[in-house]
Amino acid sequence: MSRLILALDVLEREKAIDIAKKTAPYLHAIKVGWPLVMNAGMEIVREISQFSRVICDFKVADIPNTTRLIVRSAKKYGASGIIVHSFVGRDSVRAAVEEAGEMDVFVVTEMSHPGALDFMQKHAEEMVKIARDEGARGIIAPATRPERLREIRKIAGELLILSPGVGAQGGKARDAIEAGADYIIVGRSIYNAENPALAAKELTEEIMGLENQ
């Protein structure tokens, strides 16, 4: 079973579908964000879900009612998961989980870019606890800072950890897996590769090799 998630941050519908179809055999899921949806429309979620699970990386950060409407829309178009923020409060996370039903909710705790150090890192542990208390399926924690990932893993309990930042941002799959990540999120190193399917295959084999060591 693959532990690789593709962050498909391309803009063109045809390119997205082509990459999704070719890489899907080597993936656990495909993460679709605003860049693609704003250019191709929400129907792209349904189209890509023919090949792979789709996680809507909408980083929802709104009041509970608006959160419910966004989660409902993602579910309507066939998403298997959605990513939300928790800094807006536990009531919004609770609304997402309640509306999601069988769809997975993943809560951002600390992002992979340097700017996360300004505000997010100071409250990451609190956000992990909100995700855990409100029944989310998992959390987002950075592969770019394995030492932080290791600390977050200690308090995450049974929450899944999806870890972005491997590849173009400098994170290493080995470091993230060893620090406690369940799934690795990779974007540019796959979709900008000359052969995206081969890049996905090699990364999946690398992660599987770590499991067998």
MIZATI-831672 format. One record per residue (C-alpha): residue in three letters; x negated, y, z. Coordinates in steps of 0.02 Angstrom, whole numbers, plus 50000, padded with zeros to 5 digits. Layout:
BEGIN
ALAXYZ
...
end
This chain:
BEGIN
MET500005000050000
SER499295016849949
ARG498945030350077
LEU498705043749945
ILE499925058049913
LEU499725068849758
ALA500045087549778
LEU500705090949604
ASP500455109749595
VAL500525111749407
LEU501745123649324
GLU502335114949166
ARG503745102149172
GLU503025091049035
LYS501295090749113
ALA502035086849284
ILE503045072249218
ASP501575065349120
ILE500405065949271
ALA501745058849386
LYS502075044149272
LYS500235039949250
THR499705041849432
ALA501235034549519
PRO500565016549527
TYR499155022749639
LEU500155034149753
HIS501225033349909
ALA502155049149857
ILE502085064949754
LYS502205081749843
VAL503105095049743
GLY503005113349795
TRP503685130249745
PRO502495133249597
LEU503215118649499
VAL505015120549557
MET505055139149516
ASN504465135449339
ALA505365119149302
GLY506895120149414
MET507505108249550
GLU507925095049421
ILE506065091249415
VAL506245083049586
ARG507505070749517
GLU506445067449363
ILE504845063849460
SER505785053049585
GLN506015040449443
PHE504155036449461
SER503755039749644
ARG504415045649811
VAL504505064649809
ILE504135075749958
CYS504765093549938
ASP503395104650008
PHE504525119650037
LYS503765124150206
VAL505485129450262
ALA505385143650389
ASP507125150550418
ILE508615150850534
PRO509505134150563
ASN510925137250441
THR509775141950297
THR508645127450341
ARG510125115550327
LEU510565122350154
ILE508795120150089
VAL508635102450159
ARG510345098050087
SER509795103949915
ALA508185093649921
LYS509185078349971
LYS510445081549831
TYR509065080849701
GLY508345064549766
ALA506895069749876
SER506305056950002
GLY505525069950116
ILE505385088450152
ILE504075099150240
VAL504625112650363
HIS503795125050480
SER504095124550667
PHE503465141750718
VAL505245148050688
GLY505825137450834
ARG506425120250883
ASP508225124150835
SER507725125750652
VAL506725109450658
ARG508215100950740
ALA509355107450601
ALA508175100350469
VAL508115083250552
GLU510005082650575
GLU510355087750395
ALA509025076250323
GLY509825060050380
GLU508765046250306
MET507635058650217
ASP505975061250308
VAL505565078050389
PHE503735082950406
VAL503255097750516
VAL501755108750481
THR500645110050635
GLU499025116950565
MET498625120850384
SER497005116750294
HIS496455134150240
PRO495325145750345
GLY496775157550381
ALA497575144250491
LEU496285148750622
ASP497045166150641
PHE498705160750719
MET499205142750687
GLN497785133750775
LYS498185142450940
HIS499915134550941
ALA499645118250845
GLU499865107050997
GLU501505115451040
MET502125112850863
VAL501645094450870
LYS502695092651026
ILE504185101150942
ALA504055089050795
ARG503965074350914
ASP505385080251027
GLU506575084450885
GLY506385067950794
ALA505355072550642
ARG504555058350545
GLY502835066050540
ILE501715081250539
ILE500465090250429
ALA498705092150500
PRO497075097250412
ALA495815085650333
THR494655100750324
ARG494455100650513
PRO494305082450571
GLU493955087750749
ARG495645096450755
LEU496475081650671
ARG495775070350805
GLU496485081250945
ILE498185082250859
ARG498205063250839
LYS498045061251027
ILE499715069951060
ALA500655065050901
GLY501235048250968
GLU502075038250831
LEU502215052950713
LEU501455050250542
ILE500055062350499
LEU499925068650320
SER498255077250297
PRO497925089950157
GLY496285097750105
VAL495325082850033
GLY494385086949874
ALA494395105049813
GLN494535112149990
GLY493065101850051
GLY493895088850160
LYS493325070650152
ALA494525055850148
ARG493385045650262
ASP493335059250394
ALA495215061750393
ILE495625043250403
GLU494385040550543
ALA495115055450636
GLY496855048050631
ALA497725052950469
ASP498995040650400
TYR499055048350226
ILE497875059350127
ILE498545073650019
VAL497515077749865
GLY497945090249728
ARG496695098249610
SER495435083949615
ILE496775073149534
TYR497855084249424
ASN496375094149355
ALA495365078449320
GLU495045073149141
ASN495925056849184
PRO497145059849329
ALA497645041549338
LEU495845035949356
ALA495515049349488
ALA497025043449587
LYS496515025249569
GLU494745028649630
LEU495355038549780
THR496595024949828
GLU495225011749814
GLU494075022649921
ILE495405023950057
MET495765005250049
GLY493915001950065
LEU493875011850227
GLU495265000950297
ASN494254985250263
GLN492664991150348
end
